[in-house]
């Protein structure tokens, strides 16, 4: 477990910057050594993507899409305040994981489907099915795929510049 100061030190970012991220990404905040390794892994992913010139607005859009998809798939089975972060840092099956939450879908993210109808939560049923209310996990997954493809293209375009900057920095 980490303190907020540990997070700032590990990420080489100011506490003001991290507080802003917590606020803008609507992340829970804690006192003392209450930040998990998964919480740190999420923030590392955001910092890495920002370093690769992915806009925070694009990351927040992806974040909201991923959380909506996880809600539609009933992924919250623990009731933890950080349930949407708890998979961050896992390294198995990367092609089956979402980019920010790192949640494993059980099938390749860019495949042709996802197993619908799984409900890991023990909650009361809704009056109407999500599809009847206009929510469709496949539609949200397609939104995710489109935005993920844009981010991936932007990362690939920026990578040569980052490598050149890293090589140049050795002379400084």
N, C-alpha and C positions, 0 to 999 in steps of 0.2 A: 504494500500500500504506500501511497505517496501523499505528501503535503502539497499544497498549492505552490509553495516555493520550490519544491522538487520538480514540479511540472515546468515551471518557468526556467529553471536551470537546465533540465534535460532538453528542452526545446530551444534554448538560447533566445528566449523572447521575454519581454517585460511582463510584469504582472498586469499592467494596464491592458496590454495587447491581449493577453489570455482572458482577462475578465470580459473584454469586448467580444472575443470569440464565444465565450460561454453565453453571453447575452444574445448575440446574433444567431447562434445555433440553438438557442433555448435549451441549454444543457443544465442539468442540476448542479448545484454547488454544495460543497461540504466543508466541514470544519476539521482541522487536524489531519491526521494520516488516513483519510477516507477515500482518496482517489485510487482507483484500481489500475492495474497495468493495462487493461483494455481501454480505459478512459484516456490514458497517456498515448496508447497506440492510435486512437482516433485522432487526437490532436496532432500527432506526428504526421498522419496521413494528410490532414488539412494543411499543415505547414509545408510539407513536401510539395503538395499540389500548388500551393501559392507560390513557392519558390520556382516552380515550372510555369509561372505566369497564368495559371488558371484563376479566373476571377472569383472573388468570394461570392458574388451573386450567383454564378453558375454552380458553385459548390453548395450554396444554400438551396438552390432549386433542386439539385440532385438529392440533397439531404431530405427535403420534404417529400420527394417522390419515393425514396427508399423507405422512409417511415410509414408513408401511406400504404405502400405495398406490404410491409410487415404487418400492419394492422389488418389489412384485407386477408392476409394469410394466417391471422391469429397467431403470430409468432411470440407474443408475450405470454409465456407459460410460467414465468417466475414471479411476476408482480414486483420485480426489482425496479427502483427508480431509474436505473441505467440499463434496462433490459435491451434497448436498441443499440447499446454499445458493447454488450457483454461478449460478442464474438470478435471484436477488434483485436488484432494481434495474432489470431489463429493463422497458421500457414498451410494447412492441408487443403486440398481441392480448390486452388485459387480461381479456376475457371467457373466454379459453381458458387462463387461468393460475390456479393454486391460490393461496390467500390468503397463506400464510406463506412457503412455499418459492418461490413465484412461478414454479413449473415449468409450462411450456406443455404441455397434454395433447394438442394437435392437434385438439381439438374443444371446443365450448363446455362449460364445466364443468357448467353446469346444463342441458345438452342431454340427449338420451336415450341416449347411449352413449359409449364410448371404444374406441379401436382396441386390441384385445387381441392378445397373441401376439407383440408386438415385443420383441426381446431385443437390447439394445444392448451387453450385457456379453458377454465372451468367457469364460464359465465352464462348468464341467462340468455336464451335465444332472442334475437331481434324480432319485432313484429313482421317486418318485411325482409326478404333476402337482400343482400347488398346489391346484386345485379338489378333488382327491381327498383332500387333507389338510385340507380345510375352509376354505381361503383362496380368496376370490373377489373379484377386482378390482371388479366391479360392486357387490357388497355393501359393500365398503370405500368406494367412491365415493358410494354412497347415504348411508353414515354421515357422510362429509365434507359432503355437501350439506345434511343436516339440521342439523349443527352450524354450518355456514357461514350458513344461514338464520337461526339464532338470533342469531349474532354480528351479522349485518347488521341485524336488527330492533333489537337493543340499541344499535348505533351510531346508527341513525336516531332512536331515542328520546332518546339523549343529545345529539345534535347541536344542537338548539335551546338547551340549557343551556350548551354550550361557546361557541356564538355569543354568547349573552347575557353570559357571563363575559368573553369577549374585548372586547365593547363596554363593559362595566362597567370593565374594567381600564384603559381610556384615561383614566378620571377619577382614577385613583390616582396 
